[in-house]
């Protein structure tokens, strides 16, 4: 691999590292829960890209397999988090509706 290519991959890794840090701040600050979910998904995507770049930089083909497994786990985690949030929101709506009906009956 040429020195120019190595330097380009190092710059790409640096940019991805900075991007992950910025997105991590967004995941902490919010303000909404959907912003946090999207930020977590972006961190997973950027981590996958980082692993693929490292695979090319280190000339290790097995890191591509690690990247695929990480991508599947990251996707599954986001789907589960979205499902839990949806169930929580529906439960909250049911609770509020029951409370309103109870207040009307009194």
Secondary structure, DSSP 4 states (H G I P E B T S, - for coil): --HHHHHHHHHHHHHHHHHHHHHHHHHHH-SSHHHHHHHHHHHHHHHHHHHHHHHHHHT-THHHHHHHHHHHHHHHHHHHHHHHHHHHHHHHHHHHHHHHHHHHH-
